[in-house]
Amino acid sequence: MLKKIVLVFVALLAAFAIYVALQPSEYRVERTVTIDAPASEVFANVNDFRKWEAWSPWAKLDPNAKAAFEGPEAGEGTAMTWDGNDDVGAGTMTLVESKPDEAVKIKVEFTRPFEGSTNSDFSFAPNGDRTDVTWTLSGTHNFVEKAFCVVMNGLDMMGNDLEKGLSQLKSVTERS
């Protein structure tokens, strides 16, 4: 009987491993919100990492997290390192492309709780007196990260974070 249980467990584990291995390595999660403000105002809140604390979906997860800034105050070359609890981890964000009122592209490198990287891109499109803001996370997952996404529905979790951040960006921008 024990032998049958072990064989069933091994077969299920093998099936799960095959399922995970067949998942795409590349991922892309995208969300959009319309903000009642011109693109220049929204862009200013994204292009300057010092302003992220007011709207980032991760900023309030650890009020004791440490952040440091390097390079120019805003735009290409600005960088922010953070180190916080297990909810926010540690890493570096570097702004690699900045097109005023059009786009911001950021390279995010995680060092804790796991090592990895992602691209975090924003686009700003005029919509009358308002601005459509699209936030996209994209990159590649290794086997362990793919398994996490399968078990924990990781892509939906990322999408929920983007929605929360965009909602808070909308509130912060429309109040100013």
N, C-alpha and C positions, 0 to 999 in steps of 0.2 A: 504494500500500500504506500509506504513512504517513498519507494522508488518511483511509483507512478506520479506522486505529487511533485517530486523533484523534476521528473521529465516534463510534466506539464508546465511547471514554473520556468524551466530552461527554454521550452518552446515559446512560451509567452514573451520571455525576455528577448529571445532571438527575433521574434516577430516585431516587437517594439523597436529594436535596434535597426532592423531593416526599414521599418516605416520612417524612423527618424533620418536614416541615411538618405532616403529618397526625397526628403523635403528639400526645397530649393535653398541654396546657400545664400543667395542674394535676397535682401528684403527691402521694402519701401513702405513706409507708413506716412500718410498725408492727411492733413485736416485743413479746413479753410473757415474763416470767419469774416464777416463784413463789419468794419469799424466806422463809426460816424465821425471821421476826421480825415484830413488830407494825408496822403502818403508820407509827406515830409515829417509829420508829427509821429506817425506810427514807426517809421524808419528810425527816427531819433531814439526811440525806446528800445530798439533791437540792436542798433549799431554801436551802442555804448554799454559794455558789460556791467558797468557800475549801476545802471538803471534796471538790470534784470531782477534784482532782489524784490522790487515792487510787484513783479508779475510772474516770475518763473514758477512753474508748478512744483519745483523741488526746493525752492528757497525757504519755505516755512517748515520743511520736514525736520530740520535740525537747526534751531536758533543759535546753537553754539558752533556751527561749522565755521571754519576759518577760510577766508578768501583773500587772495593777493592778485594784484594787477601788474602787468608788465607792458612795455611798449607805449604807443600813443594812447591818448585817452579814449579814442573811438576810431573805428574804421580798420582798414587792413593793417595787420601786424599787431593789433591789440590782443592781449592774452589774459586769461584768468585761470588761476589754479584754485582748487578747493579741496578741503579735507574735512570730512564730517563723519557722522555716525554711519551705521550700516545701511540706513535708508538712502543716503546721498553719496556715500563712498568718497572716493578721491580721484582727481584727474586734472586735466588741462583742456580748456577751450581756446582755440586760436582762430581769430577772424581772418580768413584767407582771401575773401573777395567782398568788396563793398561798392555797390553801384547806387549812389544816392537816389532815394525814393523808388528804387526798382528791386534790388536784391541784396541779400546778405548771405554769405556762405561761410560755414564754421566747421572746423575739424575738431572733433571731440575725442580725446584720448583718456580712457579709464585706466586707473592703476589699482583701484580697490573698490568693491570686493572682488572684482575680476579684472583681468587685463583685456582690453579691446578698444575698438574705435568705431565711430559712426560719423556720418556727414549730417549736419543739421543746417538746412537751407530754408530761407524765408524769401518769398516773393511778394511784391506789393503792386496791386493793379488798381488804377483809378476806376471808380464806379460812381460817376456823378460827383457829389460832394463827399462821398464815402470812399473807403479803400477796402478791397478784398485782399486779405492776408492769408497766404498759404504757407504752412510750416510742414516740412518734409524731413523725415529721418530715413537714411538709407545706408546700406553697407552690406557686409557679408557676415554670416554666422558660421562658426565651426560646429562640430558635432554636438558638443555639450550645450552650446547656445541654442542650437536647433531643438535639442531634447527639452530644454527649459521652455522654449516657446510652445512646444507641443503640450507639455504637462501643465504649464501655468498660463497658457493662452497669452504668451508674451507680446505678440503684435497688437492684440487688443489693449493690453496694459499700456503699451507705448502710445497707442491712439488716444486712450483716455487721458494720459498725461498731456498730450498735445492739445486736446480739447480744453482741458483745465487751464493750461498756460495761455491759450488764445483768448479764452473768456476773461482771464485776469488782465491780459494785455489790453483787451477792449475796454474794460472798466477803467484801468489806469489812464489810458489815452483819452477816453471820452471825458474824464474828470478834469483833465488839464486844459 
